[in-house]
Amino acid sequence: MIQQIPLNISPKELNKILEDDSSENPFIVDVREDNEIAMASFSFSVLHLPLSKAATWSGNIEELLPKDQPIVVVCHAGVRSLNFGIWLLEQGITKKVWNLVGGIDAWSTDVDRSVPRY
C-alpha cells in the first residue's frame, strides 16, 4: 500500500531514533520561516525549506531530498509540516514521510527544554 499521509512521530520517538546508532537516521526537513529558526532551532542537522520560499526550491526538490531515506518534516506545531508531508507524498518524491507531532514546540517541552518556546 502506498503511503498517502505522513505517519505521526512523537518528539520522544524521534529522539530515540536519533540517539540509536544502530538505526537509520531519518532526513529532517524544517519548513519554518527564517525568523522562527532564529528563535528556536534543533541541535541536529536539518534541511531548511521555508514554505514561503517554495518558489525558489520546489523546482529542484527531488535533488534536495534522498529517495531511499525516511523523511521527518517539522515546523512549529505540526500543521505546516503535515501539509508539506502530504505534498511530498503526492509528488512521489519519497516513500516514507513522518510528521513531528507538536513540532519544535513539543520537542522543547518533551525532549530538549533548552530550545526556546515561542
N, C-alpha and C positions, 0 to 999 in steps of 0.2 A: 504494500500500500504506500502510495506517495504521501509524504507529509504535506498537509495543506495549511496548517497554522503552526507557529513556533511552540515548542514544548516549554513548559514552565520550569525554571530552575531557581531555587532559593539562593540567597546570598551564602548561607552556610554550606549548601551543596556545592556551589561554585568554588568556594574557598577550599573545601575538602579536595576537590579535583585539582585545583591549582597547587595545593601542598603535596599531593601524591605524585612522587617522582615516577611511579610505575604506570600512571595513566597518561593517555594522550591529552595534552593541554589543548583546550579549545582556542580558537582565534576570536579575539574580543573586539567588537566594534562599538564605539561610543558615538551616539548620534546627537548628543547635546551640543549646544551652541558654545562658541569660544568663551563668552563671559561665564558660562556655567563651569566649564573646565577650569577656568582661572579661580573660581571659588572653591571647587572641590574636585579633586582628581584621584584616580586609582593609583595605587603604588606599583602596579604592574603595567606592562606594555599593552596599549590598545591602539587600534586604528581609529582616528578621529574623523568622522564623516558627518559634519553638521548638516542637518536636514535642510536648513535654509540655503545651503550652498549646493544642493543636489545637482543643479545645472552644470556645475564645474566638475563633478566626479561621476555622475551617473552613466555617462557615455563610455567610461572605461572601467566600470565596476567589476567586470569579470577578471580584469587584470589585477585588481586590488585585493581580491579575496581568494583564499585557497578553495579548490574544488573538493579536496579529499579530507578536509578537517572540519569538525563541528564548529559552528559559529555561535557565539553568545552575543546578543545585542543588548546594549544597556542605554539607559537615559536617566532622567531624574527620578521618575516614579514608576516607569514600566509601560507607559501608554504609547509614547512615540516609538519606543523600541519594538513593541508588539506590532505596530503598523509597518515599521520598516522590515521586520522579520517576515511578515506576510508578503510584502512586496518582493523580498529576496526569493522566497519560495515560488512565487508566481513567475518570476523571471527564469526559474530553473537554474540559477547560478550555483546553488548548493543543495545538498540533500538533507542536511540536518541543521536546524536552527533552534536555539534556545533563547528565551526571553528572560532576563533577570527580573524576577518579580519584585516590585517595590523599588527597582533601580538603585542608584547610588545612595538614595535616602535610606533605604533598607540596609544596604551594605554598611552605612555609617552606624546604624543602631544595632545591627546583628553581628557584624564581623569586626569592623575597624572604627572605633569611636574617635580616632584621630582625624578622620575625614569630616570636615565641617558639614553641617546640615544647612540647607537654605530653602 
